[in-house]
């Protein structure tokens, strides 16, 4: 079994409900168990203008599924929840699920790169990662999640914890 970290985000409909529904669906994937979930965060959209703010979190899962198969399951959850992909990046979305880390593996395949190539530049990923695993070392950058978060400027990446969880 491997520990994988899944980035979860939404800014359409009821974003908080969408994130919680996605966590539930991830937990129903055969051979996957949601072990822990970070706080939910209200986050400023990054890289685009004119979108509603997101709700983001990270789930730590224990899984025996290979990374490509896990990604296929996550894409199926997105589709089931109403996500439409049209090839454009960073559009508003009902749900977005990304494999951030999969054990200590470094993967470069056609449709999957792990660690997620932008995770260390995004406060909306690193704040929840620090909730779950502050001392975990990034497999290719050699820094802890806490150190990586400290390296990200706050400007244009406002992140605020929400109540609950």
Backbone as a printed PyTorch tensor [residue, N CA C, xyz], in Angstrom:
tensor([[[  0.8380,  -1.1790,   0.0000],
         [  0.0000,   0.0000,   0.0000],
         [  0.8900,   1.2530,   0.0000]],

        [[  0.4440,   2.2470,  -0.7210],
         [  1.1580,   3.5250,  -0.8070],
         [  0.2820,   4.6190,  -0.2110]],

        [[  0.9290,   5.6530,   0.2970],
         [  0.2000,   6.8550,   0.6890],
         [  0.2610,   7.8220,  -0.4750]],

        [[ -0.9070,   8.2580,  -0.9070],
         [ -1.0040,   9.2560,  -1.9690],
         [ -1.7240,  10.4730,  -1.3980]],

        [[ -1.3930,  11.6190,  -1.9370],
         [ -2.0330,  12.8660,  -1.5420],
         [ -2.7900,  13.4010,  -2.7490]],

        [[ -4.0860,  13.6580,  -2.5520],
         [ -4.9600,  14.0990,  -3.6280],
         [ -5.3790,  15.5380,  -3.3690]],

        [[ -5.0760,  16.4300,  -4.3170],
         [ -5.5380,  17.8050,  -4.2500],
         [ -6.9710,  17.8730,  -4.7290]],

        [[ -7.8080,  18.6130,  -3.9950],
         [ -9.2330,  18.6980,  -4.2770],
         [ -9.6160,  20.1740,  -4.3060]],

        [[-10.3340,  20.5970,  -5.3640],
         [-10.7580,  21.9890,  -5.4440],
         [-12.0390,  22.1500,  -6.2260]],

        [[-12.7730,  23.2230,  -5.9000],
         [-14.0330,  23.5260,  -6.5880],
         [-14.3260,  25.0130,  -6.4610]],

        [[-14.9160,  25.5900,  -7.5210],
         [-15.4040,  26.9680,  -7.4130],
         [-16.7070,  27.1910,  -8.1720]],

        [[-17.4450,  26.1240,  -8.4490],
         [-18.7670,  26.2360,  -9.0680],
         [-19.8070,  25.5440,  -8.1910]],

        [[-21.0400,  26.0270,  -8.2670],
         [-22.1030,  25.4140,  -7.4830],
         [-21.8580,  25.6650,  -6.0060]],

        [[-21.8630,  24.5940,  -5.2150],
         [-21.5660,  24.6770,  -3.7910],
         [-20.1790,  24.0530,  -3.5810]],

        [[-19.1260,  24.8620,  -3.6560],
         [-17.7660,  24.3160,  -3.6330],
         [-17.4500,  23.4560,  -2.4100]],

        [[-17.9040,  23.8640,  -1.2320],
         [-17.6220,  23.0760,  -0.0290],
         [-18.2850,  21.7030,  -0.1460]],

        [[-19.5430,  21.6760,  -0.5320],
         [-20.2640,  20.4070,  -0.7040],
         [-19.5960,  19.5490,  -1.7760]],

        [[-19.1650,  20.1680,  -2.8590],
         [-18.5000,  19.4190,  -3.9380],
         [-17.2260,  18.7460,  -3.4390]],

        [[-16.4300,  19.4640,  -2.6430],
         [-15.1880,  18.8820,  -2.1140],
         [-15.4880,  17.7080,  -1.1880]],

        [[-16.4760,  17.8730,  -0.3210],
         [-16.8320,  16.7990,   0.6070],
         [-17.3820,  15.5880,  -0.1410]],

        [[-18.1700,  15.8310,  -1.1900],
         [-18.6830,  14.7230,  -2.0060],
         [-17.5330,  13.9850,  -2.6940]],

        [[-16.5720,  14.7310,  -3.2040],
         [-15.4220,  14.1030,  -3.8670],
         [-14.6330,  13.2450,  -2.8800]],

        [[-14.4480,  13.7250,  -1.6570],
         [-13.7420,  12.9470,  -0.6390],
         [-14.4790,  11.6320,  -0.3910]],

        [[-15.7980,  11.7080,  -0.2820],
         [-16.6010,  10.5030,  -0.0820],
         [-16.4180,   9.5340,  -1.2470]],

        [[-16.4460,  10.0420,  -2.4620],
         [-16.3030,   9.1890,  -3.6450],
         [-14.8970,   8.5720,  -3.7360]],

        [[-13.8880,   9.3280,  -3.3540],
         [-12.5270,   8.7890,  -3.3430],
         [-12.4580,   7.6100,  -2.3730]],

        [[-13.1170,   7.7490,  -1.2360],
         [-13.1280,   6.6860,  -0.2450],
         [-13.8430,   5.4280,  -0.7030]],

        [[-14.6330,   5.5410,  -1.7500],
         [-15.3600,   4.3860,  -2.2980],
         [-14.6060,   3.6850,  -3.4250]],

        [[-13.4800,   4.2320,  -3.8370],
         [-12.6740,   3.5630,  -4.8590],
         [-12.1420,   2.2710,  -4.2440]],

        [[-12.3510,   1.1440,  -4.9220],
         [-11.8200,  -0.1110,  -4.3740],
         [-10.3090,  -0.0220,  -4.1290]],

        [[ -9.8880,  -0.5490,  -2.9860],
         [ -8.4820,  -0.5860,  -2.5990],
         [ -7.9230,   0.8050,  -2.2840]],

        [[ -8.8100,   1.7230,  -1.8860],
         [ -8.4070,   3.0570,  -1.4410],
         [ -9.1140,   3.3710,  -0.1290]],

        [[ -8.3770,   3.9550,   0.7830],
         [ -8.9690,   4.3940,   2.0440],
         [ -8.5160,   5.8200,   2.3070]],

        [[ -9.4750,   6.7060,   2.5630],
         [ -9.1340,   8.0680,   2.9520],
         [ -8.6690,   8.0080,   4.4030]],

        [[ -7.4160,   8.3830,   4.6210],
         [ -6.8040,   8.2850,   5.9450],
         [ -6.9900,   9.5790,   6.7270]],

        [[ -6.7430,  10.7060,   6.0660],
         [ -6.8740,  12.0250,   6.6910],
         [ -7.2370,  13.0430,   5.6310]],

        [[ -7.8860,  14.1160,   6.0800],
         [ -8.2240,  15.2190,   5.1890],
         [ -7.8130,  16.5180,   5.8820]],

        [[ -7.2050,  17.4030,   5.1230],
         [ -6.8050,  18.7050,   5.6670],
         [ -8.0450,  19.5380,   5.9820]],

        [[ -7.7970,  20.6970,   6.5620],
         [ -8.8590,  21.7030,   6.6770],
         [ -9.2940,  22.0900,   5.2680]],

        [[-10.4900,  22.6240,   5.1660],
         [-10.9420,  23.2460,   3.9200],
         [-10.4560,  24.6890,   3.9310]],

        [[-10.0590,  25.1690,   2.7740],
         [ -9.5680,  26.5380,   2.6380],
         [-10.3520,  27.2670,   1.5620]],

        [[-10.6470,  28.5370,   1.8190],
         [-11.1890,  29.4420,   0.8100],
         [ -9.9620,  30.0660,   0.1650]],

        [[ -9.8630,  29.9580,  -1.1790],
         [ -8.6270,  30.3810,  -1.8430],
         [ -8.8990,  31.2440,  -3.0650]],

        [[ -7.9990,  32.1610,  -3.2610],
         [ -8.0470,  33.0710,  -4.4050],
         [ -7.6540,  32.3210,  -5.6760]],

        [[ -8.4040,  32.5200,  -6.7800],
         [ -7.9990,  31.8770,  -8.0360],
         [ -6.5960,  32.3400,  -8.4490]],

        [[ -5.8000,  31.4040,  -8.9470],
         [ -4.4230,  31.6970,  -9.3520],
         [ -4.3140,  31.5350, -10.8630]],

        [[ -3.7380,  32.5350, -11.5300],
         [ -3.4780,  32.4340, -12.9600],
         [ -4.6160,  32.8920, -13.8510]],

        [[ -5.7510,  33.3050, -13.2580],
         [ -6.9070,  33.7520, -14.0450],
         [ -7.6040,  34.8950, -13.3270]],

        [[ -8.3710,  35.6720, -14.0850],
         [ -9.1860,  36.7420, -13.5150],
         [-10.6560,  36.4260, -13.7520]],

        [[-11.5180,  37.0080, -12.9260],
         [-12.9480,  36.9250, -13.1540],
         [-13.6090,  35.6220, -12.7170]],

        [[-12.9460,  34.8280, -11.8960],
         [-13.5540,  33.5940, -11.3900],
         [-13.9000,  33.7410,  -9.9170]],

        [[-14.8800,  32.9390,  -9.4850],
         [-15.1820,  32.8660,  -8.0680],
         [-14.0510,  32.1890,  -7.3230]],

        [[-13.9630,  32.4870,  -6.0310],
         [-12.9290,  31.8730,  -5.2020],
         [-13.1910,  30.3890,  -5.0550]],

        [[-12.1520,  29.6500,  -4.7690],
         [-12.2100,  28.1980,  -4.6460],
         [-12.3500,  27.7700,  -3.1860]],

        [[-12.7730,  26.5400,  -3.0340],
         [-12.5730,  25.7970,  -1.7980],
         [-11.5840,  24.6930,  -2.1670]],

        [[-10.5190,  24.5620,  -1.3790],
         [ -9.4810,  23.5590,  -1.6280],
         [ -9.1670,  22.7850,  -0.3570]],

        [[ -8.7130,  21.5630,  -0.5460],
         [ -8.2060,  20.7380,   0.5450],
         [ -7.3410,  19.6460,  -0.0640]],

        [[ -6.7470,  18.8420,   0.7870],
         [ -5.9530,  17.6980,   0.3550],
         [ -6.3790,  16.4970,   1.1900]],

        [[ -6.5310,  15.3610,   0.5150],
         [ -6.8320,  14.1000,   1.1970],
         [ -5.6170,  13.1890,   1.1050]],

        [[ -5.2530,  12.5870,   2.2290],
         [ -4.2230,  11.5500,   2.2500],
         [ -4.9460,  10.2200,   2.1650]],

        [[ -4.5560,   9.3950,   1.1990],
         [ -5.1990,   8.0960,   1.0500],
         [ -4.1520,   6.9890,   1.1090]],

        [[ -4.5950,   5.8330,   1.5370],
         [ -3.7890,   4.6270,   1.4670],
         [ -4.3620,   3.8230,   0.3080]],

        [[ -3.5010,   3.4510,  -0.6440],
         [ -4.0110,   2.7970,  -1.8470],
         [ -3.0660,   1.7120,  -2.3520]],

        [[ -3.6680,   0.7210,  -2.9510],
         [ -2.9200,  -0.3250,  -3.6290],
         [ -3.0700,  -0.2350,  -5.1300]],

        [[ -3.6990,   0.8410,  -5.5800],
         [ -3.9290,   1.0430,  -7.0140],
         [ -2.7210,   1.7530,  -7.6200]],

        [[ -2.2970,   1.3130,  -8.7880],
         [ -1.1980,   1.9780,  -9.4790],
         [ -1.6030,   3.4050,  -9.8580]],

        [[ -0.6370,   4.3180,  -9.9590],
         [ -0.9330,   5.7340, -10.1800],
         [ -1.8250,   6.0210, -11.3990]],

        [[ -1.5410,   5.3980, -12.5510],
         [ -2.3640,   5.6670, -13.7420],
         [ -3.8130,   5.2450, -13.5100]],

        [[ -4.0160,   4.0920, -12.8870],
         [ -5.3750,   3.6160, -12.6040],
         [ -6.0730,   4.5310, -11.5990]],

        [[ -5.3280,   5.0060, -10.6180],
         [ -5.8980,   5.9490,  -9.6560],
         [ -6.3230,   7.2270, -10.3630]],

        [[ -5.4700,   7.7360, -11.2550],
         [ -5.8240,   8.9510, -11.9900],
         [ -7.0800,   8.7370, -12.8290]],

        [[ -7.1970,   7.5750, -13.4580],
         [ -8.4040,   7.2750, -14.2400],
         [ -9.6460,   7.2910, -13.3500]],

        [[ -9.5310,   6.7520, -12.1410],
         [-10.6580,   6.7640, -11.2000],
         [-11.0140,   8.1870, -10.7840]],

        [[ -9.9990,   9.0000, -10.5580],
         [-10.2480,  10.3950, -10.1740],
         [-10.9150,  11.1640, -11.3050]],

        [[-10.4810,  10.9330, -12.5350],
         [-11.1180,  11.5850, -13.6910],
         [-12.5680,  11.1330, -13.8350]],

        [[-12.8400,   9.8740, -13.5310],
         [-14.2170,   9.3610, -13.5950],
         [-15.0880,  10.0450, -12.5340]],

        [[-14.5260,  10.2890, -11.3470],
         [-15.2650,  11.0120, -10.3030],
         [-15.5620,  12.4280, -10.7810]],

        [[-14.5640,  13.0960, -11.3590],
         [-14.7910,  14.4470, -11.8920],
         [-15.9380,  14.4440, -12.8970]],

        [[-15.8850,  13.5170, -13.8250],
         [-16.9260,  13.4400, -14.8640],
         [-18.2920,  13.1570, -14.2400]],

        [[-18.3380,  12.2270, -13.2870],
         [-19.5830,  11.8800, -12.6090],
         [-20.1760,  13.0880, -11.8840]],

        [[-19.3200,  13.9660, -11.3880],
         [-19.7780,  15.1540, -10.6650],
         [-20.0900,  16.3200, -11.5970]],

        [[-19.9010,  16.1380, -12.9070],
         [-20.2890,  17.1680, -13.8610],
         [-19.1610,  18.0030, -14.4260]],

        [[-17.9350,  17.6280, -14.1750],
         [-16.8160,  18.3810, -14.7520],
         [-16.7400,  18.1220, -16.2470]],

        [[-16.6280,  19.1950, -16.9940],
         [-16.4720,  19.1080, -18.4430],
         [-15.0890,  19.6530, -18.7830]],

        [[-14.3230,  18.8720, -19.5070],
         [-12.9930,  19.2980, -19.9390],
         [-13.0540,  19.6410, -21.4200]],

        [[-12.6200,  20.8480, -21.7560],
         [-12.6330,  21.2410, -23.1690],
         [-11.2340,  21.5820, -23.6810]],

        [[-10.2240,  21.2220, -22.9050],
         [ -8.8510,  21.4590, -23.3440],
         [ -8.2500,  22.7440, -22.8220]],

        [[ -9.0860,  23.6750, -22.3570],
         [ -8.5500,  24.9280, -21.8050],
         [ -8.1860,  24.7160, -20.3380]],

        [[ -7.1440,  25.4190, -19.8990],
         [ -6.6560,  25.2620, -18.5240],
         [ -7.2300,  26.3240, -17.6120]],

        [[ -7.3140,  25.9460, -16.3510],
         [ -7.6340,  26.8510, -15.2580],
         [ -9.0030,  27.5110, -15.3860]],

        [[ -9.9590,  26.7920, -15.9550],
         [-11.3270,  27.2870, -15.9980],
         [-12.0080,  27.0080, -14.6650]],

        [[-13.0990,  27.7310, -14.4050],
         [-13.9200,  27.4230, -13.2370],
         [-14.3550,  25.9650, -13.3480]],

        [[-14.5250,  25.2980, -12.2130],
         [-14.8380,  23.8700, -12.2660],
         [-15.6520,  23.4150, -11.0660]],

        [[-16.5050,  22.4380, -11.3290],
         [-17.2940,  21.8130, -10.2690],
         [-16.3550,  21.0800,  -9.3150]],

        [[-15.3790,  20.3740,  -9.8650],
         [-14.4190,  19.6410,  -9.0480],
         [-13.1250,  19.4470,  -9.8340]],

        [[-12.0280,  19.4730,  -9.1260],
         [-10.7190,  19.2120,  -9.7190],
         [ -9.9800,  18.2910,  -8.7600]],

        [[ -9.5190,  17.1630,  -9.2620],
         [ -8.8050,  16.1780,  -8.4500],
         [ -7.4480,  15.9160,  -9.0810]],

        [[ -6.3940,  16.0800,  -8.2990],
         [ -5.0320,  15.8840,  -8.7900],
         [ -4.2570,  14.9830,  -7.8380]],

        [[ -3.4850,  14.0620,  -8.4070],
         [ -2.5300,  13.3170,  -7.5840],
         [ -1.3300,  14.2380,  -7.3770]],

        [[ -1.1160,  14.6260,  -6.1330],
         [  0.0010,  15.5040,  -5.8050],
         [  1.2680,  14.6930,  -5.5770]],

        [[  1.1320,  13.6610,  -4.7560],
         [  2.2430,  12.7630,  -4.4340],
         [  1.7100,  11.3410,  -4.3950]],

        [[  2.5570,  10.3990,  -4.7820],
         [  2.2220,   8.9760,  -4.7180],
         [  3.4350,   8.2810,  -4.1170]],

        [[  3.3750,   8.0700,  -2.7970],
         [  4.5610,   7.5600,  -2.1070],
         [  5.7270,   8.4980,  -2.3710]],

        [[  6.8830,   7.9350,  -2.6510],
         [  8.0680,   8.7350,  -2.9930],
         [  8.3490,   8.6700,  -4.4860]],

        [[  7.3660,   8.1880,  -5.2450],
         [  7.5840,   7.9600,  -6.6750],
         [  7.6690,   9.2580,  -7.4620]],

        [[  8.5010,   9.2130,  -8.4900],
         [  8.6080,  10.2920,  -9.4730],
         [  8.1680,   9.6910, -10.7920]],

        [[  7.0920,  10.2430, -11.3480],
         [  6.4610,   9.6710, -12.5350],
         [  6.3670,  10.7400, -13.6170]],

        [[  6.8210,  10.3930, -14.8130],
         [  6.6790,  11.2710, -15.9840],
         [  6.1100,  10.4180, -17.1020]],

        [[  4.7800,  10.4210, -17.2230],
         [  4.1090,   9.6710, -18.2710],
         [  3.2530,  10.6310, -19.0770]],

        [[  2.6970,  10.1390, -20.1530],
         [  1.9590,  10.9920, -21.0800],
         [  0.8860,  11.8300, -20.3800]],

        [[  0.0650,  11.2150, -19.5470],
         [ -1.0400,  11.9250, -18.9210],
         [ -0.9050,  12.0550, -17.4080]],

        [[  0.2980,  11.8500, -16.8990],
         [  0.4670,  11.9070, -15.4520],
         [  1.9000,  12.2840, -15.0890]],

        [[  2.0190,  13.3390, -14.2870],
         [  3.2990,  13.7440, -13.7370],
         [  3.1460,  13.8350, -12.2190]],

        [[  3.9610,  13.0830, -11.5130],
         [  3.9440,  13.0640, -10.0520],
         [  5.3950,  13.1290,  -9.5900]],

        [[  5.7070,  13.9910,  -8.6320],
         [  4.8580,  14.9460,  -7.9500],
         [  4.2190,  15.9330,  -8.9350]],

        [[  3.0460,  16.4420,  -8.5160],
         [  2.3730,  17.4290,  -9.3680],
         [  3.3540,  18.5660,  -9.6360]],

        [[  3.5490,  18.9220, -10.9060],
         [  4.6340,  19.8650, -11.2480],
         [  4.4730,  21.2840, -10.7210]],

        [[  3.2630,  21.6830, -10.3150],
         [  3.0680,  23.0480,  -9.8240],
         [  2.7540,  23.1180,  -8.3330]],

        [[  2.6750,  21.9760,  -7.6720],
         [  2.2200,  21.9780,  -6.2770],
         [  3.0540,  22.8910,  -5.3830]],

        [[  4.3420,  22.9140,  -5.5690],
         [  5.2380,  23.6800,  -4.7020],
         [  5.1780,  25.1830,  -4.9490]],

        [[  4.3990,  25.6070,  -5.9410],
         [  4.2460,  27.0350,  -6.2520],
         [  2.8640,  27.5640,  -5.8670]],

        [[  2.0320,  26.7010,  -5.2730],
         [  0.6370,  27.0510,  -5.0160],
         [  0.3060,  26.9480,  -3.5310]],

        [[ -0.0330,  28.0800,  -2.9440],
         [ -0.4060,  28.0930,  -1.5260],
         [ -1.6620,  27.2640,  -1.2870]],

        [[ -2.5740,  27.2260,  -2.2750],
         [ -3.8150,  26.4730,  -2.0790],
         [ -3.5810,  24.9710,  -2.0290]],

        [[ -2.4110,  24.5180,  -2.4420],
         [ -2.0180,  23.1190,  -2.2950],
         [ -1.1490,  22.9530,  -1.0440]],

        [[ -0.1920,  23.8330,  -0.8690],
         [  0.7930,  23.6400,   0.1860],
         [  0.2310,  23.8940,   1.5800]],

        [[ -0.7080,  24.8390,   1.7520],
         [ -1.3090,  25.0170,   3.0750],
         [ -1.9690,  23.7200,   3.5520]],

        [[ -2.8370,  23.0840,   2.7410],
         [ -3.4100,  21.8140,   3.1940],
         [ -2.3810,  20.6910,   3.3220]],

        [[ -1.3550,  20.6790,   2.4780],
         [ -0.3070,  19.6640,   2.6200],
         [  0.3960,  19.8040,   3.9710]],

        [[  0.6360,  21.0300,   4.3890],
         [  1.2930,  21.2600,   5.6770],
         [  0.3850,  20.8160,   6.8240]],

        [[ -0.9410,  20.9560,   6.6650],
         [ -1.8590,  20.4200,   7.6790],
         [ -1.6190,  18.9310,   7.8950]],

        [[ -1.4190,  18.2180,   6.8060],
         [ -1.3420,  16.7600,   6.8550],
         [  0.0610,  16.2310,   7.1040]],

        [[  1.0530,  16.8520,   6.4960],
         [  2.4090,  16.2730,   6.5250],
         [  3.4730,  17.3620,   6.4450]],

        [[  3.5950,  18.1920,   7.4840],
         [  4.5250,  19.3300,   7.4130],
         [  5.9800,  18.9260,   7.1830]],

        [[  6.3720,  17.7560,   7.6870],
         [  7.7750,  17.3340,   7.5810],
         [  8.0440,  16.4070,   6.4050]],

        [[  7.0110,  16.0650,   5.6510],
         [  7.1790,  15.1970,   4.4890],
         [  8.0810,  15.8820,   3.4680]],

        [[  9.0390,  15.1640,   2.9490],
         [  9.9810,  15.7230,   1.9750],
         [  9.4750,  15.4890,   0.5570]],

        [[  9.4850,  16.5440,  -0.2260],
         [  9.1200,  16.4570,  -1.6460],
         [ 10.1540,  15.5610,  -2.3320]],

        [[  9.7030,  14.5160,  -3.0600],
         [ 10.6430,  13.5310,  -3.6130],
         [ 11.6790,  14.0750,  -4.5800]],

        [[ 11.3680,  15.1300,  -5.3070],
         [ 12.3550,  15.6260,  -6.2660],
         [ 12.9900,  16.9540,  -5.8530]],

        [[ 12.3640,  17.7010,  -4.9590],
         [ 12.9300,  18.9930,  -4.5540],
         [ 13.7350,  18.9040,  -3.2590]],

        [[ 13.5240,  17.8370,  -2.4820],
         [ 14.3080,  17.6230,  -1.2800],
         [ 14.0200,  18.5700,  -0.1310]],

        [[ 12.8920,  19.2890,  -0.1810],
         [ 12.5000,  20.1890,   0.9030],
         [ 11.2110,  19.6620,   1.5300]],

        [[ 11.0010,  20.0110,   2.7960],
         [  9.7650,  19.6130,   3.4650],
         [  8.5950,  20.4570,   2.9480]],

        [[  7.3990,  19.9730,   3.1940],
         [  6.2000,  20.7200,   2.7940],
         [  6.1910,  22.0930,   3.4690]],

        [[  6.5960,  22.1540,   4.7450],
         [  6.6540,  23.4420,   5.4550],
         [  7.6440,  24.4010,   4.8010]],

        [[  8.8000,  23.8890,   4.4350],
         [  9.8060,  24.7350,   3.7830],
         [  9.3000,  25.2420,   2.4360]],

        [[  8.6430,  24.3650,   1.6830],
         [  8.1220,  24.7710,   0.3720],
         [  7.0560,  25.8570,   0.5200]],

        [[  6.1900,  25.7190,   1.5260],
         [  5.1570,  26.7300,   1.7500],
         [  5.7910,  28.0790,   2.0720]],

        [[  6.8300,  28.0750,   2.8790],
         [  7.4990,  29.3280,   3.2450],
         [  8.1090,  30.0290,   2.0310]],

        [[  8.4290,  29.2740,   0.9970],
         [  9.0520,  29.8370,  -0.2030],
         [  8.0470,  30.5020,  -1.1540]],

        [[  6.7440,  30.3130,  -0.9360],
         [  5.7310,  30.8310,  -1.8640],
         [  5.2760,  32.2080,  -1.4080]],

        [[  5.3540,  33.2230,  -2.2850],
         [  4.8590,  34.5450,  -1.9120],
         [  3.3370,  34.5080,  -1.7010]],

        [[  2.8670,  35.3170,  -0.7580],
         [  1.4320,  35.3640,  -0.4750],
         [  0.6910,  36.2140,  -1.5010]],

        [[  1.3830,  37.1370,  -2.1400],
         [  0.7540,  38.0650,  -3.0720],
         [  0.0190,  37.3180,  -4.1800]],

        [[ -1.2840,  37.5750,  -4.3210],
         [ -2.0780,  36.9480,  -5.3740],
         [ -2.4720,  35.5130,  -5.0760]],

        [[ -2.1820,  35.0380,  -3.8580],
         [ -2.5240,  33.6660,  -3.4880],
         [ -3.0950,  33.6310,  -2.0710]],

        [[ -4.1150,  34.4360,  -1.8390],
         [ -4.7190,  34.4770,  -0.5160],
         [ -5.3770,  33.1380,  -0.2010]],

        [[ -5.1160,  32.6300,   1.0000],
         [ -5.6380,  31.3480,   1.4550],
         [ -6.1480,  31.5390,   2.8880]],

        [[ -7.4260,  31.1690,   3.1240],
         [ -8.0040,  31.3320,   4.4520],
         [ -8.6740,  30.0420,   4.8880]],

        [[ -8.3040,  29.5130,   6.0740],
         [ -8.9660,  28.2970,   6.5610],
         [-10.4490,  28.5450,   6.7960]],

        [[-11.2560,  27.5560,   6.4830],
         [-12.6920,  27.6280,   6.7410],
         [-12.9570,  26.9160,   8.0700]],

        [[-14.1370,  27.0540,   8.6110],
         [-14.4940,  26.3740,   9.8520],
         [-14.6310,  24.8710,   9.6460]],

        [[-14.7830,  24.1300,  10.7250],
         [-15.0080,  22.6830,  10.6430],
         [-13.7340,  21.9050,  10.4970]],

        [[-13.8640,  20.6880,  10.0220],
         [-12.8000,  19.6860,   9.8010],
         [-11.6580,  19.8910,  10.7460]]])
